[in-house]
Amino acid sequence: MRVTVTVNGERRTADDVWEGESLLHVLRERLGLPGSKNACEQGECGSCTVYLDGVTCCACLVAAGQADGREVTTVESLGDAEALHPLQRAFVDAGAVQCGFCTPGLLVAAHDLLARDPDPEDSDIREALAGNLCRCTGYEKIIDAVHLAAERMAAPADGGAR
Amino acid sequence: MTDTTSGFGTGFETLAGARSSTTEGGVGTSPERPDGVLKVTGDFAYASDLWRDDMLWGVTLRSPHPHARIRGIDLTEALTLPGVFAVLTHEDVPGRKTYGLEHQDQPVLAIDTVRYQGEPVALVAADHPEVARRAAARIAVDYELLEPVTDAVAALAPESPQVHAAGNLVRHVKVRRGDRTVRGEVVVSGDYEVGMQDQAFLGPESGLAVPDGLGGVDLLVATQWLHVDQRQVCSALGLRPDQVRLQLAGVGGAFGGREDLSMHVHGCLLALHTGKPVKMVYNREESFFGHVHRHPARMHYEYGADRDGRLVHATVTIHLDGGAYASSTPAVVGNAGTMGLGPYEIPNVEVDCFGAYTNNPPCGAMRGFGSVQAAFAIEAVMDRLADAVGLDPVEIRVRNGFHEGSVAPTGQVVDSAAPVAELMQRLQAMPLPPGGAELDLRRLPGGVSNTTHGEGVRRGVGYAVAYKNVGFSEGFDDYSTARVRLFAAGGVPMVTVHTAAAEVGQGLVTVEQQIARTELGVDVVVLAAKDTQVGSAGSSSASRQTYVTGGAVKAACESVRRLTLTMAATRLGRDVDDLRLEHGDVVDRTGGTVVALADLLGDAAVEDTVEWRHRTTYPIDPETGQGDAHVQYAFAAHRAVVDVDVELGLVKVVELACTQDVGKAVNPQAVVGQIQGGSTQGLGLALMEEIQVVDGKVTNPSFTDYLIPTILDVPPMPIEVLEYADPHAPYGVRGVGEAPTISSGPAVLAAVRAATGIDVRRVPVRPEDLTGTR
């Protein structure tokens, strides 16, 4: 089947999609967007977290056909190497990235949290990120990173915040 | 002591007189990791992200049975499916049909017998992963079911069926010291059990094999040790090392689970058969069958002490379930045997540690490697002994803990810092978290499940100590290779560092850059791709890479520096001993610039490749276990504070404090990250993580049923890092990664016992163990 999705603001089409393929598979293998990760492919780890019509979800649990005609936003849209989003910058600065496999999903989930609550407390961060597994860091530096990003976004020093 | 506090609220203590680097981004600082931006933008290429236009997808057909004879395999139905390019069995393995890290006992593809559930039987390559999966499902394997051997203790009885022709014993380590007839006045003993833990790295086993058209193959793969993989792949394919080139693809965590081969030979076989690139990516369920796990353990411990709580004797028996193939079981048995009494001075010891073959899933390396299992028993027995003689848990460890000069049960003298007492005392001095004044469901056992508002909740505090051998032991030739090149481009001096050391997330890439900056005084350090075009770096395991590959990079840089300074001295008529490299210049004793490096070098490059070894270790005596088997010991300690809902058996860890001696914090931020991550894996084993195996079959191969700690399960983790330099190690470093995984779980268990009064002797703790309803 043919699937047409608006991904990161751009209309994209994939042909010959098997009906059993997930949105995650189409993003990674057909549209050249491997940033969303395939850690469990059963909706338990959050590594493939994306926005679907503005709501976060696990792309592995969305059948590709379900995404047809809808808007998807992935980690690739947050910022690029020349203009990192403050969350991306904070994850690097705070040491929240080790192997990094959970990082794209955590960034999208944390982005969603800060959009709702620009100054979350530790417990709010823990609750918001409870669907995202990380095996390397023990999460402490991820909490540090979200606080750091929140601070920087509240008082942007160089106009870099979005 | 001077306090060089890092930027993230963690105090670092440095020994007086220890000189810390002033180089920007050098040793002792926490510069940005070179792959950090790529990882936050989604641009970092993990093994499962690799892609070629004309690539095929490979899948593995695995045995559903833990033990069976294969009477026949019919491929017809699979081969006729459109889109299928190859279906392979053991008959298609051109070289040696078995492989393994220590014993080559594991078939590349099952030959006539399967010995564990999940054993690879056949391979398919197709143009779509679903076509490959469907073809695999159409392969008809005729199995004759055999009774599985599922108990590691019973497996060693003479009447047990044999998993392998040579018998079920993989290794028996004996440690004997002192007088075995001497007994302490106060004796405690008990049986302890540890379940099977999974590494649960998030990036699944993956790789891309690309045939070169000349009979050779390039393999891009997520692994911990490229060269040991290359050796095994060459053997199975019957090819030379120059025909099998490996490159490290992005690794999504490892923790020991990537020491053994996964898709390596399979992907190469399919690529060579089809003439096309073949990608293989396990899904999570297959990942649970696609790598070895931490050995489950059954342990009998008896410790005796005098009335003052000073240890007199220990008698210990440990059984480790190695599963169907040896993997690294011999080394794990070596560790559990030689390290299995904890960091305590005990004059009279008798240890017997066994590793057995069974038809359970194969077990091998996981962070902590034999020491993790033993620590649960050791620390429990120490607490009971403290109780029996009327000491608190800190004091009994202070009284018996190793210090520099202590003699280990193997007879090896601990010849650098071993601050067990200080680690304990510092933990005890750290403030305790406040008790439950505030009612936030998210901080209570059961969390937002709203199972308690504080009623039935009891608090407990527990302590534990870890020690772990760093590097490969027992005479292993444990080395690393570094190639370092100093050159100038566009008027800027630069360094290229080339090693095969696997970056698995720990931040070794940052450390390699830091060392080059410090040694060569150059800001720009480029890392060459990690591949087999340079010599072996050894494994990214055993807490060894900063020590060993760090040592190799340092040595190669020192050589390049000598060559460069000699060039400068000769050219400028100066005394080489007066010259140094600093901030991209050759400077003299006053710090004044003699010549800019870029001008000195011009178009020339200075390069050297160095193989570097840590000091020699020795095998242990087979009857007494005596010998200088280990390179270095790492020490950590934990204090856990838990709240337990004693009515429901739910545990919430409130705080998990850690003290650790790291010798020298080469990268303070990464050190803290290792401690926090390692502590969390120990917490997971204590409270929730277990691969459940029933009659040889895994019942929970998913993240739905195999639980790892989430951000809600993990408490604040205050850390104090000590830096007592090890004079034998480069920069004084002491391996960091494993020790925190060893003591965190036992501390949590101790806290649970303190909260409930229940003498829990099995991990992970299940709710029913705490409610008496099991």
HADDOCK unambig.tbl for C-alpha pairs under 7 A between the chains (distance, minus, plus):
assign (segid A and resid 34 and name CA) (segid B and resid 42 and name CA) 6.95 0.50 0.50
assign (segid A and resid 34 and name CA) (segid B and resid 49 and name CA) 5.90 0.50 0.50
assign (segid A and resid 35 and name CA) (segid B and resid 42 and name CA) 3.84 0.50 0.50
assign (segid A and resid 35 and name CA) (segid B and resid 43 and name CA) 6.32 0.50 0.50
assign (segid A and resid 39 and name CA) (segid B and resid 202 and name CA) 5.06 0.50 0.50
assign (segid A and resid 39 and name CA) (segid B and resid 203 and name CA) 5.42 0.50 0.50
assign (segid A and resid 39 and name CA) (segid B and resid 204 and name CA) 6.12 0.50 0.50
assign (segid A and resid 39 and name CA) (segid B and resid 284 and name CA) 6.80 0.50 0.50
assign (segid A and resid 40 and name CA) (segid B and resid 283 and name CA) 6.45 0.50 0.50
assign (segid A and resid 40 and name CA) (segid B and resid 284 and name CA) 4.85 0.50 0.50
assign (segid A and resid 41 and name CA) (segid B and resid 283 and name CA) 7.00 0.50 0.50
assign (segid A and resid 44 and name CA) (segid B and resid 703 and name CA) 6.00 0.50 0.50
assign (segid A and resid 44 and name CA) (segid B and resid 704 and name CA) 6.40 0.50 0.50
assign (segid A and resid 75 and name CA) (segid B and resid 41 and name CA) 6.52 0.50 0.50
assign (segid A and resid 75 and name CA) (segid B and resid 42 and name CA) 6.41 0.50 0.50
assign (segid A and resid 76 and name CA) (segid B and resid 41 and name CA) 5.72 0.50 0.50
assign (segid A and resid 76 and name CA) (segid B and resid 42 and name CA) 5.90 0.50 0.50
assign (segid A and resid 79 and name CA) (segid B and resid 41 and name CA) 6.65 0.50 0.50
assign (segid A and resid 80 and name CA) (segid B and resid 41 and name CA) 5.88 0.50 0.50
assign (segid A and resid 81 and name CA) (segid B and resid 37 and name CA) 6.27 0.50 0.50
assign (segid A and resid 81 and name CA) (segid B and resid 41 and name CA) 6.95 0.50 0.50
assign (segid A and resid 88 and name CA) (segid B and resid 40 and name CA) 5.49 0.50 0.50
assign (segid A and resid 92 and name CA) (segid B and resid 32 and name CA) 6.94 0.50 0.50
assign (segid A and resid 92 and name CA) (segid B and resid 36 and name CA) 5.59 0.50 0.50
assign (segid A and resid 92 and name CA) (segid B and resid 37 and name CA) 6.91 0.50 0.50
assign (segid A and resid 93 and name CA) (segid B and resid 32 and name CA) 6.77 0.50 0.50
assign (segid A and resid 95 and name CA) (segid B and resid 669 and name CA) 6.53 0.50 0.50
assign (segid A and resid 97 and name CA) (segid B and resid 36 and name CA) 6.74 0.50 0.50
assign (segid A and resid 98 and name CA) (segid B and resid 505 and name CA) 4.33 0.50 0.50
assign (segid A and resid 98 and name CA) (segid B and resid 506 and name CA) 5.89 0.50 0.50
assign (segid A and resid 98 and name CA) (segid B and resid 507 and name CA) 6.76 0.50 0.50
assign (segid A and resid 99 and name CA) (segid B and resid 251 and name CA) 6.67 0.50 0.50
assign (segid A and resid 99 and name CA) (segid B and resid 252 and name CA) 5.09 0.50 0.50
assign (segid A and resid 99 and name CA) (segid B and resid 253 and name CA) 5.38 0.50 0.50
assign (segid A and resid 99 and name CA) (segid B and resid 504 and name CA) 5.96 0.50 0.50
assign (segid A and resid 99 and name CA) (segid B and resid 505 and name CA) 3.48 0.50 0.50
assign (segid A and resid 99 and name CA) (segid B and resid 506 and name CA) 6.96 0.50 0.50
assign (segid A and resid 100 and name CA) (segid B and resid 39 and name CA) 5.68 0.50 0.50
assign (segid A and resid 100 and name CA) (segid B and resid 252 and name CA) 6.72 0.50 0.50
assign (segid A and resid 101 and name CA) (segid B and resid 202 and name CA) 6.32 0.50 0.50
assign (segid A and resid 101 and name CA) (segid B and resid 203 and name CA) 6.14 0.50 0.50
assign (segid A and resid 101 and name CA) (segid B and resid 252 and name CA) 5.28 0.50 0.50
assign (segid A and resid 103 and name CA) (segid B and resid 40 and name CA) 6.34 0.50 0.50
assign (segid A and resid 104 and name CA) (segid B and resid 40 and name CA) 6.19 0.50 0.50
assign (segid A and resid 104 and name CA) (segid B and resid 42 and name CA) 6.27 0.50 0.50
assign (segid A and resid 123 and name CA) (segid B and resid 442 and name CA) 6.96 0.50 0.50
assign (segid A and resid 126 and name CA) (segid B and resid 711 and name CA) 5.54 0.50 0.50
assign (segid A and resid 126 and name CA) (segid B and resid 712 and name CA) 5.58 0.50 0.50
assign (segid A and resid 127 and name CA) (segid B and resid 712 and name CA) 6.80 0.50 0.50
assign (segid A and resid 129 and name CA) (segid B and resid 711 and name CA) 6.84 0.50 0.50
assign (segid A and resid 130 and name CA) (segid B and resid 710 and name CA) 5.97 0.50 0.50
assign (segid A and resid 130 and name CA) (segid B and resid 711 and name CA) 5.57 0.50 0.50
assign (segid A and resid 130 and name CA) (segid B and resid 712 and name CA) 6.07 0.50 0.50
assign (segid A and resid 133 and name CA) (segid B and resid 710 and name CA) 5.75 0.50 0.50
assign (segid A and resid 135 and name CA) (segid B and resid 201 and name CA) 6.23 0.50 0.50
assign (segid A and resid 135 and name CA) (segid B and resid 202 and name CA) 6.82 0.50 0.50
assign (segid A and resid 136 and name CA) (segid B and resid 677 and name CA) 4.96 0.50 0.50
assign (segid A and resid 137 and name CA) (segid B and resid 673 and name CA) 5.64 0.50 0.50
assign (segid A and resid 137 and name CA) (segid B and resid 676 and name CA) 6.05 0.50 0.50
assign (segid A and resid 137 and name CA) (segid B and resid 677 and name CA) 4.23 0.50 0.50
assign (segid A and resid 138 and name CA) (segid B and resid 676 and name CA) 5.09 0.50 0.50
assign (segid A and resid 138 and name CA) (segid B and resid 677 and name CA) 4.20 0.50 0.50
assign (segid A and resid 138 and name CA) (segid B and resid 680 and name CA) 5.30 0.50 0.50
assign (segid A and resid 138 and name CA) (segid B and resid 714 and name CA) 6.91 0.50 0.50
assign (segid A and resid 139 and name CA) (segid B and resid 711 and name CA) 5.89 0.50 0.50
assign (segid A and resid 140 and name CA) (segid B and resid 716 and name CA) 6.96 0.50 0.50
